[in-house]
Amino acid sequence: MINLEEKGNGLFVIKIVMKEVHTLDVPDLKEKIQHAIVERGIKKMVLDLSEVKVITSTGIGIFLNINQILKSQLKLACPNDDVKKVLELTKVTSVIKLFGAVDDAIASFG
């Protein structure tokens, strides 16, 4: 469901390994990410969406929730065109920055 990669200094890249982030999977996904935040002491996170083909509003809610937990230290990377369109239409991109590449998202933390 998720792959975790530590980049140092409290920064982690989490790759969501799911084709669809929809209502049924959301509680499990949210729990896994929140558990990782607490267990690993994650302060900054890049969510790699390259495997995600479809996302629902419930899935988007997870991103907003995680962004709050991390005090706006969440970046999204590598969405496909459909996912990017949903993120833009729902105005998520006005709250959480979106990047075309994971490395660009990592670099944005400075």
N, C-alpha and C positions, 0 to 999 in steps of 0.2 A: 504493500500500500504506500509506504514512504521509504525513501533512502536518505540517510543522514550523512552529511559530510562536514567535518569540522574544518574551518579555515583559520582558526586561531583568534584570540582576543574576543571571545564570546560570540563570534560570527559563525553561523552554520548555513549550509545550503541544504534545503530539503527538497528532494525531487518527489513529486506526487506521481506514483506509478499506477495510474488508473486512467482508463480511457474516458470514463464518465464520472463526474463528481455530481451526484444527484442525491435526493432526499434520503434514500435508504442508507447510503454509505456515510453521510455527513457525521452522525454522532461518533462513529468509530474513528473516522479520520481526525475529527476535532480532538478526541480523547488522546489519540496517538501523538499528535503534534503538541498538545498541552503538556502531556507527560514528558515529552522530549525537552520542552522548554524548562520544566522544573528539574528534571533529572540531570540534564547537561549544563544547566545554568546559562541557557541561551539568552543573549542580550540583543543580538541583531540577526535577522534571518532573510535569506533570499529563498523564495518559493519558486522552484523550477517547474513550469507548467507545460514543458515540451511534450509530455505523453498525454496530456489531457485534451480530449477532442470536443467534449461537451461539458458545460457547467450550468447548474440551475441557480436560482436565487438563494436557495439554502446553502449551496456551496460557497457562494459569494459572501454569505453571512459569516462563514468561518474565517475568511480573510480579514474581514472588518474586526471580528472578535480578537483574532491573533494580533492584529495591528494595535489594538487597544492594550492588550496584555504586554506587548513589547514597547509600549510608549512611542508608537509611530516609527519603529525601527524595522519595519517589514518592507521588502521590495518584491515585486513579482517579475518573473523573467520567462521569456520564450513562449508566450501564448501563441496558438495558431490564430488565423484570421477570425474564425468564428468565436473563439473564447475572447479574443481582444475586443471584438465588436460588443459582446455582452458586457464586458468590463467597462467599456466606454459608455454604452447606453445607460447603464445603471449608475454612472458617475463614480464608480469605485476608483477610477484613475485620477479623480480630483483629490482623493484622500491617500491612496497608495500609489507610489510611482511604479511605472511599468517600463521594462527594458527588453530589448530584442535579444540580448545575450546575458548569460549568467555572469560572465566576467565584467560586463558593464555595470550590472547591478552591484556586484561586489565592490568595484572601484568607486561607486557613488558614495560609499560609506566613508571614503577618504583615508 
